[in-house]
Amino acid sequence: MDFSIKAFDAKNTIASAKSGCVVVGVFENKKLSKAAKALDSAGEITAALKSGDITGKAGTTLLLRGLKGATAERVLLVGLGSDEAIAEKAISSAINAAIKALGTVASTDAIIALPLDEVKGREVDWAIRAAVLAGRDAVYRTDSQKSKKDPAWTGPKKIALAVANNAATKLALSQAVAIANGMELTKDLGNLSANVCTPTYLANVAKKLGKDFGFDVEILDRKQMEALKMGSFLSVTNGSEQAPKFIVLKHKGGKTKDAPTVLVGKGITFDTGGISIKAGPGMDEMKYDMCGAGSVLGTFRAIGEMGLKSNVIGIVAACENMPSGRATKPGDIVTSMNGLTIEILNTDAEGRLILCDALTYAERFNPAAVIDVATLTGACIVALGHHNSGVFARDDDAGNALADSLLAAGKATGDTAWRLPIGEQYNEQLKSNFADLANIGSPGGASCTAAAFLENFTRKYPWAHVDIAGTAWRSGGAKGATGRPVPLLANFLISRA
């Protein structure tokens, strides 16, 4: 689906626009949006409202053909709710309803002339992004490994957004398309089966991104990781036949002297739990345990397309967590890259074991900030459900500023997050009689103790942890990767550039 911007004025009116379908808004109080009024010269839209054919309730739709006041073949009426000071929720419902309805329209093109620039408390760039992401999500399919493909999108392939055509809206559109492309890569990687999307596969994707967008890419293998003394990361890899990969991408869009922002992604391409093996039901979804890595690669896809004027480093720690005669056992003690020893009480708490060495590795870049992204704990789903990602940071000036920026980026994109606590009281739960710390805490606050574990390896730079266990994929009939938190991360980086 291709998006463009089309501005209308007194000479080039919406009524004279040639299109397969024009989308306009109406209100519950039987009032019309500006675009709807421009098409209502014969009173047909007003009549549809008065008759009750459409109520104007947010998200309701009515498709009309052959309107006398419109050159377009069809006019799609979409409800905007009761308040002419258009609420964010109402316009979101309207955009999603419009895209869904357009899927049934046999037209090659459409114009969305909803009041995208009149949303209360939002700039037009927010609405442009919402429209692009909704459209791209509608056409996305999960059939790449099917011999018979799913039914394709049959609606318009080209959609114009009726907003002012200026530098700001053009930039907003290009950024929205880049984010959509990044989300699509993240979804594709998450949805691939684990026998295809291996650590080597992720490394090859990183190499292709480097070739396409000019990133420097370095892939470390087991011997190089051993030389770096990444004992914690390597302990997770022991049971697998798949070679682990430590992937580093460098986007050099800023000044040479500018400290980079580092994104670290958990890349467990399949997680059985290891010797602490998971229950069978639902284990197939553990192919999604690399969605942190997928989101880092997707974000790099987005910022590469944007040509972001900032220095960004991506680190992906990729391996499988499998049981075998060589696998790490509960009670084993390993030494991490920074020298701390870890008692592994549960081999299914493996994400933090690979991340801690990746976070230590990040020190060499003298970063302005480090954000790790991981499907880390089921406890985060218990706390926040599938609505918000969990954000953790130290309770100091740098940590609070970083957390606030991430939360604001999530709110701006609809890729929302919620801050959860860490602190010394959670480190107390990680005490071990035999090592510097245990890889799981005593019962209670499991998301917080997992974040507290990671915090031990991040004390040389500002750091935040984003737990996406509840937001990276959906289960059930709509099973599939969501592409989150690419919008949050991309918006965060844009705001820092």
Kinemage of the C-alpha trace (Angstrom):
@kinemage 1
@onewidth
@group {chain A} dominant
@subgroup {mainchain}
@vectorlist {calphas} color= white
{ca met a 1} P 0.000 0.000 0.000
{ca asp a 2} L 1.431 3.330 -1.117
{ca phe a 3} L 0.653 6.590 0.689
{ca ser a 4} L 0.894 10.155 -0.540
{ca ile a 5} L -0.232 13.633 0.470
{ca lys a 6} L -2.828 15.568 -1.509
{ca ala a 7} L -3.751 19.101 -0.530
{ca phe a 8} L -7.055 20.692 -1.471
{ca asp a 9} L -7.961 24.382 -1.704
{ca ala a 10} L -10.541 26.698 -3.282
{ca lys a 11} L -9.326 25.876 -6.795
{ca asn a 12} L -8.482 22.211 -6.321
{ca thr a 13} L -11.496 21.073 -4.286
{ca ile a 14} L -12.311 17.743 -2.727
{ca ala a 15} L -15.567 17.767 -4.693
{ca ser a 16} L -13.668 17.810 -7.981
{ca ala a 17} L -11.195 15.105 -6.972
{ca lys a 18} L -11.171 12.069 -9.237
{ca ser a 19} L -10.874 8.961 -7.096
{ca gly a 20} L -12.344 5.541 -6.620
{ca cys a 21} L -13.371 6.544 -3.094
{ca val a 22} L -13.203 9.622 -0.866
{ca val a 23} L -13.400 9.125 2.913
{ca val a 24} L -15.030 11.933 4.936
{ca gly a 25} L -16.193 12.285 8.535
{ca val a 26} L -19.569 12.934 10.136
{ca phe a 27} L -20.606 13.567 13.754
{ca glu a 28} L -23.269 12.147 16.045
{ca asn a 29} L -24.958 15.555 16.315
{ca lys a 30} L -25.721 15.291 12.583
{ca lys a 31} L -23.023 17.816 11.749
{ca leu a 32} L -20.554 17.301 8.944
{ca ser a 33} L -16.804 17.693 8.774
{ca lys a 34} L -15.473 20.324 6.359
{ca ala a 35} L -14.752 17.722 3.691
{ca ala a 36} L -18.209 16.169 4.086
{ca lys a 37} L -19.860 19.595 3.719
{ca ala a 38} L -17.927 20.148 0.484
{ca leu a 39} L -19.488 16.960 -0.957
{ca asp a 40} L -23.013 17.633 0.308
{ca ser a 41} L -24.232 20.158 -2.254
{ca ala a 42} L -27.264 17.968 -2.981
{ca gly a 43} L -27.921 17.190 0.706
{ca glu a 44} L -27.369 13.458 0.324
{ca ile a 45} L -24.932 13.141 3.217
{ca thr a 46} L -27.191 15.176 5.496
{ca ala a 47} L -30.101 12.936 4.469
{ca ala a 48} L -28.117 9.804 5.333
{ca leu a 49} L -27.480 11.187 8.822
{ca lys a 50} L -31.066 12.268 9.386
{ca ser a 51} L -32.416 8.898 8.248
{ca gly a 52} L -30.191 7.033 10.705
{ca asp a 53} L -28.359 5.140 7.950
{ca ile a 54} L -25.226 6.254 9.822
{ca thr a 55} L -25.280 7.562 13.371
{ca gly a 56} L -21.955 9.362 13.408
{ca lys a 57} L -20.757 7.236 16.314
{ca ala a 58} L -16.982 6.884 16.167
{ca gly a 59} L -16.009 4.059 13.835
{ca thr a 60} L -19.364 3.601 12.094
{ca thr a 61} L -19.298 3.644 8.287
{ca leu a 62} L -21.626 4.010 5.301
{ca leu a 63} L -20.554 3.668 1.666
{ca leu a 64} L -22.407 5.825 -0.871
{ca arg a 65} L -22.126 5.668 -4.670
{ca gly a 66} L -22.731 8.326 -7.278
{ca leu a 67} L -23.093 11.343 -5.000
{ca lys a 68} L -24.188 14.370 -7.024
{ca gly a 69} L -21.814 16.621 -5.100
{ca ala a 70} L -18.729 14.482 -5.737
{ca thr a 71} L -16.646 13.568 -8.764
{ca ala a 72} L -15.348 10.483 -6.947
{ca glu a 73} L -17.076 7.182 -7.718
{ca arg a 74} L -17.783 6.508 -4.046
{ca val a 75} L -17.918 8.415 -0.789
{ca leu a 76} L -17.270 6.574 2.471
{ca leu a 77} L -18.835 8.257 5.495
{ca val a 78} L -17.062 7.535 8.790
{ca gly a 79} L -18.345 8.446 12.241
{ca leu a 80} L -16.181 10.793 14.335
{ca gly a 81} L -18.211 10.699 17.554
{ca ser a 82} L -20.122 13.412 19.360
{ca asp a 83} L -17.413 15.969 19.988
{ca glu a 84} L -16.373 18.338 17.220
{ca ala a 85} L -13.181 18.880 19.225
{ca ile a 86} L -12.109 15.523 17.829
{ca ala a 87} L -10.663 13.150 20.404
{ca glu a 88} L -7.631 10.952 19.745
{ca lys a 89} L -9.658 7.807 20.427
{ca ala a 90} L -12.397 8.887 18.010
{ca ile a 91} L -10.023 9.587 15.132
{ca ser a 92} L -8.186 6.317 15.781
{ca ser a 93} L -11.501 4.441 15.575
{ca ala a 94} L -12.377 6.360 12.424
{ca ile a 95} L -9.061 5.616 10.728
{ca asn a 96} L -9.213 1.906 11.557
{ca ala a 97} L -12.855 1.683 10.441
{ca ala a 98} L -12.063 3.514 7.205
{ca ile a 99} L -9.185 1.173 6.359
{ca lys a 100} L -11.340 -1.873 7.122
{ca ala a 101} L -14.180 -0.579 4.954
{ca leu a 102} L -11.802 0.287 2.113
{ca gly a 103} L -10.781 -3.367 2.049
{ca thr a 104} L -14.172 -4.144 0.489
{ca val a 105} L -13.965 -1.369 -2.133
{ca ala a 106} L -12.946 -2.482 -5.608
{ca ser a 107} L -10.884 0.576 -6.409
{ca thr a 108} L -7.232 1.180 -7.178
{ca asp a 109} L -7.047 4.410 -5.185
{ca ala a 110} L -8.714 6.342 -2.371
{ca ile a 111} L -8.456 9.699 -0.616
{ca ile a 112} L -8.737 9.838 3.164
{ca ala a 113} L -10.166 13.303 3.861
{ca leu a 114} L -10.825 12.845 7.562
{ca pro a 115} L -9.902 15.876 9.712
{ca leu a 116} L -6.418 14.548 10.512
{ca asp a 117} L -5.170 18.027 11.400
{ca glu a 118} L -7.958 18.747 13.902
{ca val a 119} L -7.312 16.118 16.573
{ca lys a 120} L -7.426 17.570 20.068
{ca gly a 121} L -3.965 17.592 21.665
{ca arg a 122} L -2.221 16.068 18.649
{ca glu a 123} L -0.216 17.416 15.741
{ca val a 124} L -0.997 16.266 12.221
{ca asp a 125} L 2.117 14.053 12.136
{ca trp a 126} L 0.509 11.803 14.747
{ca ala a 127} L -2.586 11.265 12.580
{ca ile a 128} L -0.515 10.691 9.449
{ca arg a 129} L 1.444 7.979 11.251
{ca ala a 130} L -1.765 6.417 12.598
{ca ala a 131} L -3.234 6.225 9.099
{ca val a 132} L -0.106 4.739 7.554
{ca leu a 133} L 0.372 2.117 10.277
{ca ala a 134} L -3.317 1.120 10.156
{ca gly a 135} L -3.172 0.733 6.396
{ca arg a 136} L 0.021 -1.259 6.376
{ca asp a 137} L -1.249 -3.523 9.153
{ca ala a 138} L -4.400 -4.230 7.116
{ca val a 139} L -2.455 -5.481 4.112
{ca tyr a 140} L 0.091 -7.495 6.129
{ca arg a 141} L -0.113 -11.271 5.765
{ca thr a 142} L 1.551 -14.098 7.712
{ca asp a 143} L 1.639 -16.543 4.798
{ca ser a 144} L 5.310 -16.443 3.793
{ca gln a 145} L 5.728 -20.143 4.645
{ca lys a 146} L 2.404 -21.303 3.176
{ca ser a 147} L 2.242 -23.111 -0.177
{ca lys a 148} L -1.185 -21.542 -0.764
{ca lys a 149} L -1.238 -17.869 0.094
{ca asp a 150} L -3.949 -16.139 2.118
{ca pro a 151} L -6.419 -13.898 0.276
{ca ala a 152} L -4.662 -10.667 -0.613
{ca trp a 153} L -5.912 -7.155 0.146
{ca thr a 154} L -8.432 -6.255 -2.543
{ca gly a 155} L -8.946 -2.615 -1.598
{ca pro a 156} L -7.095 0.458 -2.895
{ca lys a 157} L -3.353 0.082 -3.335
{ca lys a 158} L -2.802 3.859 -3.392
{ca ile a 159} L -4.112 6.115 -0.627
{ca ala a 160} L -3.772 9.884 -0.515
{ca leu a 161} L -4.064 11.732 2.783
{ca ala a 162} L -5.877 15.060 2.471
{ca val a 163} L -3.632 17.339 4.548
{ca ala a 164} L -1.498 20.386 3.831
{ca asn a 165} L 1.379 19.567 1.514
{ca asn a 166} L 4.419 21.068 3.227
{ca ala a 167} L 7.816 20.057 4.568
{ca ala a 168} L 6.397 18.972 7.943
{ca thr a 169} L 3.729 16.668 6.509
{ca lys a 170} L 6.134 15.234 3.937
{ca leu a 171} L 8.610 14.455 6.712
{ca ala a 172} L 5.852 12.941 8.862
{ca leu a 173} L 4.757 10.713 5.973
{ca ser a 174} L 8.268 9.535 5.146
{ca gln a 175} L 8.954 8.745 8.800
{ca ala a 176} L 5.632 6.903 9.129
{ca val a 177} L 6.401 4.757 6.077
{ca ala a 178} L 9.887 4.010 7.413
{ca ile a 179} L 8.435 2.947 10.770
{ca ala a 180} L 5.876 0.764 8.975
{ca asn a 181} L 8.676 -0.887 6.997
{ca gly a 182} L 10.617 -1.478 10.205
{ca met a 183} L 7.570 -2.987 11.888
{ca glu a 184} L 7.036 -5.266 8.906
{ca leu a 185} L 10.583 -6.613 9.162
{ca thr a 186} L 10.118 -7.162 12.898
{ca lys a 187} L 6.847 -9.016 12.291
{ca asp a 188} L 8.353 -11.115 9.514
{ca leu a 189} L 11.248 -12.204 11.722
{ca gly a 190} L 8.980 -13.009 14.663
{ca asn a 191} L 6.537 -15.006 12.577
{ca leu a 192} L 9.136 -17.179 10.854
{ca ser a 193} L 9.487 -20.662 12.301
{ca ala a 194} L 12.493 -21.216 14.534
{ca asn a 195} L 14.045 -23.756 12.159
{ca val a 196} L 14.352 -20.909 9.648
{ca cys a 197} L 14.916 -17.869 11.862
{ca thr a 198} L 18.084 -19.080 13.552
{ca pro a 199} L 20.896 -16.941 15.021
{ca thr a 200} L 22.693 -17.248 11.668
{ca tyr a 201} L 19.555 -16.061 9.873
{ca leu a 202} L 19.401 -12.956 12.089
{ca ala a 203} L 23.077 -12.308 11.363
{ca asn a 204} L 22.394 -12.501 7.629
{ca val a 205} L 19.467 -10.079 7.987
{ca ala a 206} L 21.800 -7.656 9.772
{ca lys a 207} L 24.342 -7.983 6.952
{ca lys a 208} L 21.657 -7.215 4.377
{ca leu a 209} L 20.553 -4.155 6.342
{ca gly a 210} L 24.165 -3.030 6.392
{ca lys a 211} L 24.418 -3.425 2.637
{ca asp a 212} L 21.084 -1.687 1.965
{ca phe a 213} L 21.531 1.263 4.323
{ca gly a 214} L 25.269 1.655 4.808
{ca phe a 215} L 25.513 0.368 8.391
{ca asp a 216} L 28.776 -1.064 9.651
{ca val a 217} L 28.022 -4.647 10.706
{ca glu a 218} L 30.185 -6.982 12.773
{ca ile a 219} L 29.269 -10.594 13.601
{ca leu a 220} L 31.110 -12.266 16.479
{ca asp a 221} L 31.202 -16.065 16.630
{ca arg a 222} L 31.706 -18.419 19.578
{ca lys a 223} L 35.513 -18.175 19.605
{ca gln a 224} L 35.396 -14.372 19.680
{ca met a 225} L 32.834 -14.471 22.486
{ca glu a 226} L 35.047 -16.868 24.416
{ca ala a 227} L 37.960 -14.470 23.971
{ca leu a 228} L 35.783 -11.683 25.401
{ca lys a 229} L 34.911 -13.970 28.343
{ca met a 230} L 31.169 -13.838 27.749
{ca gly a 231} L 30.642 -16.775 30.071
{ca ser a 232} L 27.084 -15.895 30.948
{ca phe a 233} L 25.897 -15.617 27.331
{ca leu a 234} L 27.753 -18.753 26.280
{ca ser a 235} L 26.242 -20.778 29.128
{ca val a 236} L 22.847 -20.445 27.433
{ca thr a 237} L 24.198 -21.723 24.115
{ca asn a 238} L 25.659 -24.978 25.455
{ca gly a 239} L 22.679 -27.205 24.713
{ca ser a 240} L 22.093 -26.094 21.120
{ca glu a 241} L 23.507 -27.280 17.805
{ca gln a 242} L 22.909 -23.802 16.360
{ca ala a 243} L 25.934 -21.517 16.468
{ca pro a 244} L 25.411 -18.391 18.597
{ca lys a 245} L 25.876 -14.990 16.996
{ca phe a 246} L 26.709 -11.649 18.577
{ca ile a 247} L 25.613 -8.997 16.101
{ca val a 248} L 26.704 -5.343 16.149
{ca leu a 249} L 25.280 -2.693 13.793
{ca lys a 250} L 26.505 0.899 13.627
{ca his a 251} L 24.463 3.755 12.162
{ca lys a 252} L 26.786 6.748 11.898
{ca gly a 253} L 24.315 9.509 11.156
{ca gly a 254} L 25.596 12.053 13.688
{ca lys a 255} L 28.863 13.846 14.308
{ca thr a 256} L 31.909 11.698 15.021
{ca lys a 257} L 32.248 13.142 18.530
{ca asp a 258} L 28.587 12.517 19.445
{ca ala a 259} L 28.064 9.670 21.913
{ca pro a 260} L 25.764 6.997 20.454
{ca thr a 261} L 22.498 5.615 21.709
{ca val a 262} L 22.764 1.839 22.012
{ca leu a 263} L 19.857 -0.565 21.488
{ca val a 264} L 20.342 -4.101 22.822
{ca gly a 265} L 17.985 -6.881 21.738
{ca lys a 266} L 17.395 -10.312 23.249
{ca gly a 267} L 17.599 -12.835 20.419
{ca ile a 268} L 16.597 -16.240 21.768
{ca thr a 269} L 15.424 -17.730 18.480
{ca phe a 270} L 13.786 -20.611 20.330
{ca asp a 271} L 13.381 -21.068 24.058
{ca thr a 272} L 12.571 -24.513 25.395
{ca gly a 273} L 13.569 -23.368 28.877
{ca gly a 274} L 16.645 -25.589 28.700
{ca ile a 275} L 16.941 -28.166 31.493
{ca ser a 276} L 14.248 -26.192 33.369
{ca ile a 277} L 12.034 -27.131 30.444
{ca lys a 278} L 8.757 -25.397 29.734
{ca ala a 279} L 5.382 -27.109 29.549
{ca gly a 280} L 4.365 -28.312 26.082
{ca pro a 281} L 1.205 -26.254 25.486
{ca gly a 282} L 2.073 -22.933 23.910
{ca met a 283} L 5.777 -23.741 23.556
{ca asp a 284} L 5.527 -23.070 19.817
{ca glu a 285} L 5.189 -19.379 20.700
{ca met a 286} L 8.713 -19.401 22.070
{ca lys a 287} L 9.873 -18.638 18.533
{ca tyr a 288} L 8.836 -15.111 19.533
{ca asp a 289} L 11.520 -14.970 22.224
{ca met a 290} L 13.728 -13.180 19.691
{ca cys a 291} L 11.308 -10.264 19.272
{ca gly a 292} L 13.636 -7.946 21.195
{ca ala a 293} L 16.292 -8.655 18.577
{ca gly a 294} L 13.683 -8.348 15.834
{ca ser a 295} L 12.635 -4.935 17.102
{ca val a 296} L 16.243 -3.701 17.132
{ca leu a 297} L 16.699 -4.854 13.527
{ca gly a 298} L 13.323 -3.351 12.575
{ca thr a 299} L 14.247 -0.048 14.203
{ca phe a 300} L 17.509 -0.018 12.270
{ca arg a 301} L 15.522 -0.649 9.092
{ca ala a 302} L 13.442 2.423 9.952
{ca ile a 303} L 16.267 4.795 10.888
{ca gly a 304} L 18.283 3.678 7.880
{ca glu a 305} L 15.443 4.632 5.573
{ca met a 306} L 14.970 7.933 7.414
{ca gly a 307} L 18.674 8.740 7.264
{ca leu a 308} L 18.473 9.667 10.935
{ca lys a 309} L 21.009 12.343 11.918
{ca ser a 310} L 22.221 10.524 14.998
{ca asn a 311} L 24.706 7.830 16.010
{ca val a 312} L 23.004 4.581 16.966
{ca ile a 313} L 24.522 1.202 17.832
{ca gly a 314} L 22.491 -1.994 17.681
{ca ile a 315} L 23.544 -5.109 19.593
{ca val a 316} L 21.771 -8.441 19.126
{ca ala a 317} L 22.710 -11.414 21.294
{ca ala a 318} L 21.318 -14.425 19.407
{ca cys a 319} L 21.197 -18.103 20.339
{ca glu a 320} L 18.827 -20.950 21.194
{ca asn a 321} L 18.065 -22.266 24.693
{ca met a 322} L 17.921 -26.042 24.341
{ca pro a 323} L 18.277 -29.099 26.624
{ca ser a 324} L 21.005 -31.656 25.961
{ca gly a 325} L 23.806 -33.506 27.710
{ca arg a 326} L 25.935 -30.369 27.294
{ca ala a 327} L 23.279 -27.927 28.515
{ca thr a 328} L 23.780 -25.729 31.552
{ca lys a 329} L 22.183 -27.208 34.676
{ca pro a 330} L 20.338 -25.550 37.578
{ca gly a 331} L 22.948 -24.786 40.219
{ca asp a 332} L 25.759 -24.166 37.749
{ca ile a 333} L 27.817 -21.031 38.369
{ca val a 334} L 29.171 -18.990 35.464
{ca thr a 335} L 31.307 -15.867 35.184
{ca ser a 336} L 29.942 -12.939 33.197
{ca met a 337} L 31.961 -10.637 30.987
{ca asn a 338} L 32.261 -8.001 33.737
{ca gly a 339} L 33.541 -10.582 36.240
{ca leu a 340} L 30.413 -11.075 38.358
{ca thr a 341} L 29.612 -14.724 39.058
{ca ile a 342} L 26.043 -15.934 38.583
{ca glu a 343} L 24.327 -18.953 40.112
{ca ile a 344} L 21.866 -20.258 37.520
{ca leu a 345} L 18.929 -21.456 39.595
{ca asn a 346} L 16.584 -21.689 36.608
{ca thr a 347} L 17.778 -22.193 33.030
{ca asp a 348} L 14.484 -20.743 31.764
{ca ala a 349} L 15.592 -17.324 33.046
{ca glu a 350} L 18.081 -17.212 30.194
{ca gly a 351} L 17.328 -13.859 28.586
{ca arg a 352} L 19.055 -11.925 31.354
{ca leu a 353} L 22.086 -14.215 31.025
{ca ile a 354} L 22.681 -13.227 27.413
{ca leu a 355} L 21.721 -9.584 27.944
{ca cys a 356} L 24.099 -8.992 30.837
{ca asp a 357} L 27.140 -9.704 28.663
{ca ala a 358} L 25.695 -7.620 25.830
{ca leu a 359} L 25.179 -4.725 28.257
{ca thr a 360} L 28.793 -5.031 29.426
{ca tyr a 361} L 29.955 -5.051 25.802
{ca ala a 362} L 28.033 -1.791 25.253
{ca glu a 363} L 30.429 0.026 27.605
{ca arg a 364} L 33.073 0.212 24.880
{ca phe a 365} L 30.963 2.693 22.915
{ca asn a 366} L 30.866 5.269 25.742
{ca pro a 367} L 27.131 5.559 25.105
{ca ala a 368} L 24.860 8.500 25.818
{ca ala a 369} L 22.205 5.936 26.734
{ca val a 370} L 21.544 2.200 26.460
{ca ile a 371} L 18.090 0.646 26.075
{ca asp a 372} L 17.700 -3.114 26.157
{ca val a 373} L 14.561 -4.684 24.700
{ca ala a 374} L 13.460 -8.180 25.645
{ca thr a 375} L 10.575 -10.597 25.978
{ca leu a 376} L 11.931 -11.110 29.451
{ca thr a 377} L 9.260 -12.111 31.968
{ca gly a 378} L 5.788 -13.584 32.064
{ca ala a 379} L 5.351 -11.559 35.231
{ca cys a 380} L 5.250 -8.408 33.101
{ca ile a 381} L 2.146 -9.799 31.378
{ca val a 382} L 0.577 -10.433 34.793
{ca ala a 383} L 1.314 -6.830 35.781
{ca leu a 384} L 0.479 -4.979 32.558
{ca gly a 385} L -1.420 -7.400 30.339
{ca his a 386} L -0.936 -7.035 26.593
{ca his a 387} L -1.468 -3.272 26.475
{ca asn a 388} L 1.737 -1.707 27.811
{ca ser a 389} L 5.385 -2.666 27.645
{ca gly a 390} L 7.215 -2.390 30.958
{ca val a 391} L 9.910 0.274 31.354
{ca phe a 392} L 12.548 0.101 34.092
{ca ala a 393} L 15.291 2.597 34.899
{ca arg a 394} L 17.303 3.757 37.883
{ca asp a 395} L 15.625 6.337 40.110
{ca asp a 396} L 18.158 9.073 39.448
{ca asp a 397} L 18.214 12.114 37.164
{ca ala a 398} L 19.576 10.267 34.127
{ca gly a 399} L 17.351 7.231 34.639
{ca asn a 400} L 14.222 9.287 35.192
{ca ala a 401} L 14.896 11.422 32.114
{ca leu a 402} L 15.465 8.329 29.980
{ca ala a 403} L 12.332 6.599 31.264
{ca asp a 404} L 10.258 9.750 30.717
{ca ser a 405} L 11.520 10.012 27.130
{ca leu a 406} L 10.622 6.391 26.394
{ca leu a 407} L 7.166 6.764 27.932
{ca ala a 408} L 6.566 9.948 25.935
{ca ala a 409} L 7.669 8.216 22.714
{ca gly a 410} L 5.254 5.385 23.439
{ca lys a 411} L 2.383 7.768 24.113
{ca ala a 412} L 3.118 9.744 20.948
{ca thr a 413} L 2.922 6.624 18.777
{ca gly a 414} L 0.260 4.592 20.568
{ca asp a 415} L 2.975 2.024 21.333
{ca thr a 416} L 2.454 2.614 25.026
{ca ala a 417} L 4.571 1.643 28.017
{ca trp a 418} L 4.318 1.873 31.806
{ca arg a 419} L 7.127 2.384 34.284
{ca leu a 420} L 7.763 -0.253 36.931
{ca pro a 421} L 10.192 -0.032 39.870
{ca ile a 422} L 13.668 -1.337 40.498
{ca gly a 423} L 15.896 -0.682 43.483
{ca glu a 424} L 18.178 -2.217 46.055
{ca gln a 425} L 15.274 -4.067 47.699
{ca tyr a 426} L 14.928 -6.146 44.527
{ca asn a 427} L 18.671 -6.822 44.428
{ca glu a 428} L 18.302 -8.269 47.926
{ca gln a 429} L 16.084 -10.963 46.386
{ca leu a 430} L 18.916 -11.973 44.045
{ca lys a 431} L 21.414 -12.918 46.755
{ca ser a 432} L 23.165 -16.275 46.455
{ca asn a 433} L 25.120 -18.246 49.022
{ca phe a 434} L 27.550 -19.408 46.344
{ca ala a 435} L 27.885 -16.651 43.715
{ca asp a 436} L 27.745 -12.871 43.446
{ca leu a 437} L 24.077 -13.082 42.476
{ca ala a 438} L 21.437 -15.568 41.359
{ca asn a 439} L 19.717 -15.404 37.991
{ca ile a 440} L 16.258 -15.440 39.601
{ca gly a 441} L 14.970 -13.768 42.720
{ca ser a 442} L 13.021 -15.051 45.665
{ca pro a 443} L 9.236 -15.145 44.997
{ca gly a 444} L 7.444 -11.900 44.167
{ca gly a 445} L 8.112 -9.048 41.749
{ca ala a 446} L 9.716 -11.247 39.093
{ca ser a 447} L 9.763 -8.517 36.418
{ca cys a 448} L 11.396 -6.154 38.898
{ca thr a 449} L 14.031 -8.657 40.036
{ca ala a 450} L 14.840 -9.464 36.390
{ca ala a 451} L 15.381 -5.765 35.679
{ca ala a 452} L 17.374 -5.419 38.912
{ca phe a 453} L 19.614 -8.270 37.743
{ca leu a 454} L 20.344 -6.408 34.498
{ca glu a 455} L 20.956 -3.137 36.334
{ca asn a 456} L 24.070 -4.682 37.921
{ca phe a 457} L 25.710 -4.616 34.479
{ca thr a 458} L 24.774 -1.063 33.472
{ca arg a 459} L 26.309 1.249 36.042
{ca lys a 460} L 28.695 3.007 33.665
{ca tyr a 461} L 25.993 4.700 31.561
{ca pro a 462} L 22.330 5.816 31.577
{ca trp a 463} L 20.193 2.726 31.003
{ca ala a 464} L 16.615 1.582 30.602
{ca his a 465} L 15.083 -1.849 30.159
{ca val a 466} L 11.916 -2.443 28.108
{ca asp a 467} L 10.084 -5.714 28.804
{ca ile a 468} L 7.923 -6.560 25.780
{ca ala a 469} L 6.744 -10.016 26.872
{ca gly a 470} L 3.112 -8.894 26.721
{ca thr a 471} L 3.265 -6.690 23.632
{ca ala a 472} L 5.594 -8.351 21.101
{ca trp a 473} L 3.048 -10.883 19.819
{ca arg a 474} L -0.577 -11.953 19.994
{ca ser a 475} L -1.859 -15.441 20.755
{ca gly a 476} L -5.038 -17.207 19.707
{ca gly a 477} L -6.816 -16.755 16.392
{ca ala a 478} L -4.906 -13.540 15.659
{ca lys a 479} L -1.546 -15.130 16.522
{ca gly a 480} L 1.389 -13.187 15.186
{ca ala a 481} L 4.111 -10.681 15.942
{ca thr a 482} L 2.923 -7.099 16.453
{ca gly a 483} L 6.009 -5.153 15.392
{ca arg a 484} L 6.160 -3.443 18.772
{ca pro a 485} L 8.089 -1.603 20.121
{ca val a 486} L 9.519 -0.312 16.813
{ca pro a 487} L 7.262 2.801 16.842
{ca leu a 488} L 8.311 3.632 20.417
{ca leu a 489} L 12.018 3.115 19.721
{ca ala a 490} L 11.980 4.966 16.405
{ca asn a 491} L 10.119 7.938 17.870
{ca phe a 492} L 12.504 7.978 20.830
{ca leu a 493} L 15.495 8.127 18.494
{ca ile a 494} L 13.871 10.787 16.311
{ca ser a 495} L 13.322 12.945 19.393
{ca arg a 496} L 17.030 12.640 20.314
{ca ala a 497} L 18.375 13.309 16.805
